[in-house]
């Protein structure tokens, strides 16, 4: 029988045992030990059972293999097996800094909240492409600044790569909705907020997040995010913000400029200047941040991929009916 713990970590994984090895290694090295880990292997063809076996005697951990249902239902399954006062969700492609739970403990003692999230950051071991993707997802020059950089306590919308929820609050809204392909974590955040639960961003509760390892996967992820954003705008009245349209405007403007500039160059001169200045800002910002101009150049490519994916997904969601 598992001993009582304060935090129950729930991780849904699909075909990523190498990532799980890195995640479990980081959890085994935590300064704060009052937690359990629940792994839900969501119908993987390449299971993470062997990784679990190598760590099951090192800290409190359990493993369940389920029929493939998608991450939302897998996480709900994991919560049903959890015993902690707080449920913590991490993605399988994250690793957790040693003092993560000490930071969370301190914040929760000083703030009365029902759920929280934290930022993601890059590790020095990331590849150039992973560092570029991290830049595009977190920079103030992209939509990442809106998602992860605000210091506001009220109405922050956590994502499942780094998300904590009081167990009773999670149960009160029936957990994750059965949304298989996009937006299940934002949907949960909105359900909690619309139920008058209080959220917070804990700025120092950061995780290392590797994300996708190639541009095609990154584009697909962003397409689903854009499609999900439109779905949530429709589902939750009053949640639409004008900046949700920015990637779509970016994508349309860039597409028109590329297609028509050779035919009517004069009409797109100003647009050329605007995009050139923007891409230069991306290059300089990322190069200085990463101390590497190659990452700066790659960040232009990953930002274009991010906006084209998210923007086209949002447009698809807008006209799908």
C-alpha positions, 0 to 999 in steps of 0.5 A: 500500500502506498504511503500518503503523499502531498503531491501526486505526479501524473505523466501520460506517455506514448512511445517515448521511453528515452524521454521517460528515462530522463524525466525519472532521473530528474525526479529521483534527484529532487530535493523534496521527496514527498511525492509519488509518480504515476505513469500511464502508458497510453497504449504505446507500441514501445512501452516505458515498462523497462524504465519504470522497472529500473526506478521502482525501488528508488522512489514511490512510483506506479505504472499502468498500461492502458488502451490508447485513449489520448492524453486527456483520458490517460491523465484522468486514469492516472488521477484516479490512482493518485493519493496526493492532495495536489496533482502535478502534470508533466509532459514526458518530454520534460525534465524537472530542476532539483528544487522544483517542489521546494519552490512550489511549497514556498509559494503555496504556503504564501498564496491560497490558490486552487491550481497553478502553472510554471514556465518552461525553459531550455537546458544547455544540452538541447540541440540547436533546433530544440533551443530555437523551438524553445525560443519561438515558444517562449519569446516576447517577440512571439505568442510565447510571451503571452503564454508563459511570461506574465507575472500576473497571479490572477487567471493564468492558464496553465498547460499540461507540461507544467501544471498543478491542481488541488485534487478536490478542484480537479474532481469538482470539474470532472477532470479533463474533457475527452478532447483527443487531439488538441486543447485539453489542458487549456479546456481544463484551465477554463473549466476551473476558472469558470468554476471560480477556482483561483489560478497562479503562475509560479515564475520560478517553478520552471521545467526543461521542455524539449518539445518536438525534435523536427519542424514537421512535428512542430508544425503539426503541434502548432496546427493542433494548437491553433485549431484548439484555440478556435474551438475554445474561443467558441466553447467559452464565451468571452475568452477570445482575444484579438491576439489569437488572430495574430498568427493567422494574419502573419501567415496570410500576409507572408503567403500573399507577399511570397505569391504576389510580390513578383507580380506587384512588387510596389504594393508589397514594399511596406509589407516586405519592410515590416517582415524584414524588421521583424525577422531581424528582431527575432535573429538578434534577440535569439542570437544574443539570448543563446550567444549563437547566431546559428540559433538566431537564424534557426529561430526565424525558421521555427517562428515562421513554422510556429505561426504558419502552423498555429495560424492555419490551424486557427483558420481551419477551425474558423471555417471547418463548419 
